[in-house]
Each structure stands twice: as C-alpha cells, then as structure tokens.
Amino acid sequence: MSSAVLISIAMTVVGAATPILLAALGELVVEKSGVLNLGLEGMMLIGAVTAFAVTYSTGSAPLGLIAAMAASAAASMIFGFLTLTLTANQVATGLALTIFGIGLSSLIGQGFVGRTVDALHRTFPAALAEHPVWRLIFGHSPLVYISLVMTALVAWFLTRSRAGLILRAIGESDEAAHSIGYSVIGVRYLAVAFGGAMAGLGGSYYSLVLTPMWADRLTAGRGWIALALVVFASWRPLRLLAGAYLFGAVMTFELHAKAAGVSFLAPEFLAMLPYLATIVVLTVISVAPAGGRLAAPACLGKPFRATG
Amino acid sequence: MGQEGHPPRLALEGITKRFPGVLANDEVSFAVAPGEIHALLGENGAGKSTLVKIIYGVLHADEGRILWDGRPVEIPNPKAARRLGIGMVFQHFSLFEAMTVLENIALGIDEKVGWRELQERVVRILEAYDLPLDPRREVHTLSVGERQRIEIVRALLQKPRLLIMDEPTSVLTPQEVERLFDTLRQLASEGCSILYISHKLHEIKALCDTATILRGGRVVGTCDPKAESARSMAEMMIGGALRDVSRRRGGEFGQDRLNVVRLSAPGEGPFGVPLKEISLNVRAGEIVGIAGVAGNGQNELLAALAGEMEGAEHGAIFLNGKACIAANVGERRREGMCSVPEERYGHGAVPGISLSDNAVLTARYRMGLTGQGFIRYAAAEDFARNVIETFGVRTTGPKATAGSLSGGNLQKFIMGREILQKPDILVVSQPTWGVDAGAAAAIHQALLDLAAAGSAILLISQDLDELLALCDRIAVINGGRLSQMMEVEGISIERVGLLMGGMHGENESPPGGGARERRNAA
C-alpha cells in the first residue's frame, strides 16, 4: 500500500473516532459522578440536527456548535430533573431520552433532509491542510483538535483538580460525600449538563463535518458505541482516547475493505463489525473479575435521596 | 473538668426536634466544658444521633438554641460547624473506598491546600498523636481501625475545639480501643472538648468525665460515670430494671451437629475477603463464637454455610453428619440448618412485604406454610403472630410490612422466625448489631434457651462482650482464616484482641486480610 493510501486511511480513522471520543468524554464525566445516562444517542442526534439547522440558517458553524451544545445540554437537563430531582430510574429514563432524541431530531430535521452546508473541514491554511503528508496533522476539522484538548482537560480535571476529586468522591460514595457537606445533586446536575454538551458536540461532527448534510438517524447508533467505550476504557480518559481510535479503525475497516474488494466477507458482516466489537468488549469486561468492574464508580446508576 | 470563669465550650438549651410522628429530641439541655470528655449515653432511638446531627449542622432544631463559648450561634450546615471548630468522626465512616488516604483527607477539609503541604501536615499530626497510617494507601486496603484514624486526622486538621465521636469503638479490637482512648485523652489535655456517644458503659466509665443520659429524646440524668456503676447507668438508660441473662455453665454437649472441614470460598464483591480452609465443629447444646473485625470474611462465612454461594465454595460441610456442600439454601434448611444474616433489610427480610410473607420465605418447609404449590395464608399468619407474641415484637400485626419495623424489632422478628423453627443448627451473624439493650437481652436469652434445648449455634459477632457472655468456645476470623478454637473459660482477652488484629504468630497476615495485598511490591 502506498503512503498516500495509508494517510487517507488514517484520516478516515480520525473522522470515525472523533465524534465518539467527544460524546464518550462527556459520558465519562457523568458516570464518574455516579450517574448512568443511556441517552447519549438521543443527545447526539439532537446536537447533530441543531448544529445543522443553525449553521444552515445563519451560515455560521461556530454558532451552530454552540447551539448544538446548548440544545443537548437542555435535553440532558430533562434527564437530570427526572433522575436526580425526582429519583426516577436512570436506565429507563436514559432509554426514553434516546427515543425522544431520535423523534425530536427527525421532526426538526424534516425540512432539512438532503440539504448541505459548508463543511467545517479546515482549521489551518490550505498550504498545510492540503499538503499530502502534513494534512495528517494539520488537515482536520477544529472539532478534532477540540476533542484532543478536551481529553487532556478531562484527564487533568479528574486526577489533579480539587473539583474533580469531589466529583469522583460523589460517584464513589454519595452518602459519605453528603455527610461531609458536598452537594451531591448539584454536582451531578453539572456533570449531566457537561455530558449533554459534549454529546451535542459529538453529534454535530456528523452533520457539519462528516456528511455534511442532514439525514434521519444520522448518528446510526454511534452513541451506543460511545457508551461501551467508557466501560472499555475503564473510566480513564487516556484509555478512552486509545479506545476511540481503535473503534474508529474497526469502523473504517468496513469502508476500506469494501473499496479494496474484499469479497470473502459479506458487506453486511463488515458493517456489523463495530457493534459486534462493542458486544464483545462489554461481555469480556463484565466477565473479567477484577480489571473492569473494580474501576466502575461504586454509586454508578444508584439514585440518591438526601436523608438527615 | 470545667474551669471556673470560662463559659462552657458548647451548651444546648431546650433543643427540640420533631419528625413526622416522633419527637426525636424534647427540650434537651446540657453543657460541655473546655477540655471535658462528655458522654452522651442512650439506647438506639433515644435521640443521640439526631442531637449530634443538629450540633454538626446536618439537621436543624425546631426549638431551642446552641451556645458556643457562651454566645448563641446558628449552625446551618456542616461547613459552618467546622468553621466554629466542631469536628466529627462518624459511626459509619464517610470514606471513599477506591481513593487514597490523602485524597480522603483532602475531601474532608474546607481550605484549599496543596498536595505537598497537606501531606506534610497529615504526617505531622500522625506523628504528634502517634497514629500509624500510610497516607498513600487506598482505603479499601485498610483495617477498620486505620479507617477511623483517617476520620480522626481529618477532624484534627481543622484544629477542632470540640470533637464529636459517634459510637467510635463498635468495630475496633480491644487494642485499637485503648489506642483511641490514649489519643482522646491527649486531645482533651490540650483543651479540646470531646462529645463521646456510646452505649458501652465500661468504656464511658474508663474515659469520660461527665455523662448525659438520654431516653426517648429527653435528658433523664447527668452523672459522673466514674462514681456510678455500669448497672445503675444502664437502668437509667433503659428506664427500668435490667434483665439478667441466665446462663448455664459448662454443660454436657452432644454429638457434632455442624462440621466444617477445610472450607474455602471466593470473596463477595470487589472488596470481599476469600475464605481460606476454615475448619470448625459445633456440638448439640453448644454455642460457638466467631470473633473478628468487620470485613474479615464474616459475610462470606455466613453465605458459604447458609448455602448462598451456589457451589462456589470448596471443602466439606456436614449437617448432623450428612454432607451438604452441594445443597442449596432450601435443602440446608430442610436438613435443619437455619441462618440469620447481618443485614436485616433486604437480606434477612424483604422490607416491602408483610411479616407473614417474610415468615413464609424461610419457614415454609419446616413449618409447613406451603402445600401443593400454594401458600397456606392462615398458617403463615398464625406462625408470624406466634413469633410476634413470643418475642415481644412491637408492630401492628402479621400484615405490617417488614420495612415498617425499627431495626431492633425486625431483628427480634427474624431471630424469632428462625428460633421457633427449632433448628438443629442456627448460624447467626451480628444478632444484636444496632439493637437496644432490652431487645439485645431478649435475643441473648432466646439463643441460650435454644442451645439449652439441644441446638448447635454458631454466633458470628464483632461484639466481644456478647461472645464472652454467650459462647462456650470462640475462634477469631482474620483475613478469611480462622484461628484455633479457644475455651471461653479462662480465655485471654489480650490474645483474642491480637488475633483480631491479625497477629497469628506463625503466618504473618496483616489486619484487613485478603483485600490488603499491595498491587506491586515497590
């Protein structure tokens, strides 16, 4: 294979990895605070359609991104109100949020199906961005660089900052954190809102960069892969980065295998690969005695009611 | 030791707190002088915890006021309490298992301090009070005594002028208790007041200068514990004459009812302790005690004996000479072994269903509460009513849900449910944990009566006093290993304490046991 092909493959891997990395980073912070939000797919779709609609109407992609983050964060607040304030079941509420997001994005997107916007492709000047070799580093959408910076930021926040320590403590033992005097519900609201905003950012990558047009169910279940990725990374941001690129590579394999005319595997099987990998990863981690489950925040998915 | 001319460090005046349906604190007033170790004594439900939560700002009083150094103060939240100089060591530690000691301490203090400076200050306190603790260890690898030290260091970092200790010794070995008392005395001598909450009378006699006794939310007396007898304080606490537990001594024991040979089992949950080759026997008419600090394999032992491990255990268990390692919970019950786990809500009983349905859950075979696939409701209700009457369970009747009962009452019901089945073998874990003195005495008497009637009882408990009062032989569990059996007659408390702390002599297994292995030797 020529180096040009390799570079082109690497570029597609980055494209496949970035949105799930963004969404998974947000979910990681949410889960570290002890909340399981299964509504990732729905929030990504809401973000995707909002980014597209706002960018299409105003012509400004940054405005579209901000609107996407706000819209998804707002959607996550529905989840937050139900699960944190009303202590509804997090799994059921998260699934409902996904279904809601799919429906809402279809409704909003009705008038936009098939339209296109100027893709948010480039960060750097064309000389660098379209250079046959240097495009590997400089030729990406701003969202790619944002996702890398956010990985570092989240890693620093969780391990080094005092606020991150409090967030982890709340995910470890909400009762203990409450008795010391931390606002468990308040911190979880902030985490859920952050998770929503990041999911919105991840979703907008599909509608502003990858396609860049609107189609129903544009994210095609990638939200579920992002969810699995958090478990796969055993709640560590740097492993999450590695995992996202690994999954990105699996997803890309399908495209390149088809292009290269691999015929011994049915294309349907190839399309199934990322999801199959998700199931395998989740199974292996739940069976493994120590590795995965030990790292899970102890209060993950448990509702908290303040008493005395 | 109130110094003349100084206002009390803390004074409560007419504190009243109502919860729906209960008056938790009723016009409570008392004062703690600077440097005084003041005991707050009372049974469960006497209102001690509510009162302490009011002082620490977790709850707010409906009436009355709090004076700090003679001035009335408002304490809206724990942060405000800490600003005043009130420190608190909780009964159930507010610690984070998966984090290091230092991270836990950082979470418990309000000022922003750099990691290095915090570590230096922690080490200084550890040295000043001679507290052995490694700040870099993760909490789940620590013994209970070490965990308590984290809470103490956390409180001491704020330079408290009043330290509240809520039932601090309930989970400590005798040696750890001594060490804790030394620390508290040193603190008091430096002028820090201590509010010591407990129902253990001999500890209060050994440690405290003054005791305020609460009953039913009211102050019923204040005394100098060193001048009172334990009995007189206990009677003030329960408001009546203390019932003596009558015990026959050194009777004749019959055949082995329960025989366990080299039983091993995996730990439960991520921080569980695996059992390692446990062997023991219990004869008819005998009570055998398993002492040990919580989290050393007690839960696993109960689960393995009761049949809850579903085949994960190895070794041999004989009930009345019959091998039953492969039998499940129901089959073991039918063979004559009943069990009472430590956790009442959700393990010993289902909180959301009625007492008579809860009776069906464990007594259906032995008491014939089911037949042809149906529940015999009348029989179940009669049995539940029998338990309630025989054991004096305070409830509205067999139809009340288990969750509506207080911890002590539910425990009486669960114990009664098993004892009235007349099991050949009864395995009990922590039968009187969190139970008031009156109910505890009733439970103890019931266990002794059951043994006198020829049953074999295995009693797993952290309460050494309880074990010494009831048992014929005792062994200590530590890190999933069982020590040699010791006759209770002439037993050395010091030796038991050392075994609880993990000093086996021959194999040096550190306290805290299996969960404690360091990940790397570096």
Contacts between the chains, C-beta under 8 A, distances in Angstrom:
chain1	res1	chain2	res2	distance
A	162	B	106	7.1
A	162	B	112	6.6
A	165	B	99	8.0
A	165	B	103	6.0
A	165	B	106	6.3
A	165	B	107	6.2
A	166	B	107	6.6
A	168	B	96	7.7
A	168	B	99	7.1
A	169	B	96	5.0
A	169	B	99	6.9
A	169	B	103	7.8
A	169	B	107	5.1
A	172	B	96	4.2
A	172	B	97	6.6
A	172	B	98	5.5
A	172	B	99	6.5
A	173	B	94	7.4
A	173	B	95	7.4
A	173	B	96	5.3
A	173	B	97	7.2
A	175	B	92	7.9
A	175	B	94	7.4
A	176	B	93	7.4
A	176	B	94	3.7
A	176	B	95	6.1
A	176	B	96	6.2
A	177	B	94	7.6
A	177	B	96	7.8
A	177	B	107	7.5
A	179	B	58	7.1
A	179	B	78	7.7
A	179	B	90	6.2
A	179	B	94	4.4
A	180	B	78	6.8
A	180	B	94	5.4
A	180	B	107	6.3
A	180	B	108	5.5
A	181	B	77	5.9
A	181	B	78	3.8
A	181	B	79	5.2
A	181	B	82	8.0
A	182	B	107	7.9
A	290	B	270	7.5
A	293	B	270	6.4
A	294	B	98	7.8
A	294	B	270	5.0
A	298	B	97	6.6
A	298	B	98	6.8
A	308	B	50	7.8
A	308	B	53	5.9
A	308	B	58	6.2
A	308	B	59	5.9
